[in-house]
Amino acid sequence: MTQPAPPYSRQGYHRLSVSGLTPVAKLVIAGALCLALVLLGGIQSGAVNLTWPQIWQGLAGEGSQHVQRVVLEVRLPRTLTGALIGVHFALSGWLLQLLSRNPLAEPGILGISAGASLVAVIAFILGDWLVSSDNPYSNTSFALQYLPVFAMAGGLVTAAAVYVLGLRHGNLSPVKMTLTGAVIAGMLHALTTGALAFWGHAHTELVAQWLAGSLYGVQWHHLHTLLPWTLAGLVGIAILLRPLKVMQLEDQQARSMGLHLNRWRGFALLIATLLAASAVGIVGPVGFIGLLIPHISRQLAGTNFPLQMTLCVLLGATLAVLADVIGRTLFAPYEVPVGVVSAILGVPFFLYLLSRQP
């Protein structure tokens, strides 16, 4: 007598064929469909009402110049950049949670976002001092131009400090790294607030909007700046997939398998920092995407790391674009920054997930 097929397990080791699709394929297709829907919503939604025929004409380069400008120069780059931002924060949080073995770890908690924000604010202040004019926006134009570079530098310096201070007897301690990152994050947040108070500028709304995490004004060059770091991060994670599984074991077991823990942990921290800091440089610090999405991905994929990574990409992009769509349509023509909306959406859902934990 033949044995029945094994049921689908959360660990992702067993597959059950239903209608020709495995559970893994169903999860990926469902995530891709959700992302496609919110991408279409991002292109269609906004202060200017456009019909779907107008949108298709705009995407095809037809129709009025106004429609083409709204679709091709405003909404499309903003929506695609928002999707990449979500990918960056979700993958960075996923790496940091695996690295620290802490489900609450994310770029903000470990100080990476705070370090990137502090250096960016310093760049704004220096721009105001070095370029003196009656227009406060022109004073900070050079800071806006090189903001991803400044943020990247701040994030890397912070990550290096977390790595060095997290060493214990020559080995990187995940617990010590998490605690060190939390302390550094608190200190950097205080320094950022102090820098803004010291600046005392009458026109700090631009910086305040950036610190809230906003996609307002994002254009094609922002997407072009971010895309190489997206590709580099994906390649780095592909290299890390096997070492990450071994790193979940006890340190002695991992070393007995020939894994150089400090080297791979340092590489994982570097990739997570590059992903988070480059995203912060474009839109500012956006919380809860890097905290919530990895948690959902683990619940759906179990210990299947490639599926976890894939779901982080799809769901992270979906949440970021959805938050942006809600932010720019809820009180149109006024906008709520994507960082604020993601927090409003993420906190209740994350508390719900925690309440279901044993």
Secondary structure, 3 states (H helix, E strand, C coil): CCCCCCCCCCCCCCCCCECCECHHHHHHHHHHHHHHHHHHHHHHCCCCCCCHHHHHHHHCCCCCHHHHHHHHHHHHHHHHHHHHHHHHHHHHHHHHHHHHCCCCCCCCCCCHHHHHHHHHHHHHHHHHHHCCCCCHHHHCHHHHHCHHHHHHHHHHHHHHHHHHHCEECCEECHHHHHHHHHHHHHHHHHHHHHHHHHHCCCCCHHHHHHHCCCCCCCCHHHHHHHHHHHHHHHHHHHHHHHHHHHHCCCHHHHHHCCCCHHHHHHHHHHHHHHHHHHHHHHHCCCCCHHHHHHHHHHHHHCCCHHHHHHHHHHHHHHHHHHHHHHHHHCCCCCCCCHHHHHHHHHHHHHHHHHHCCC
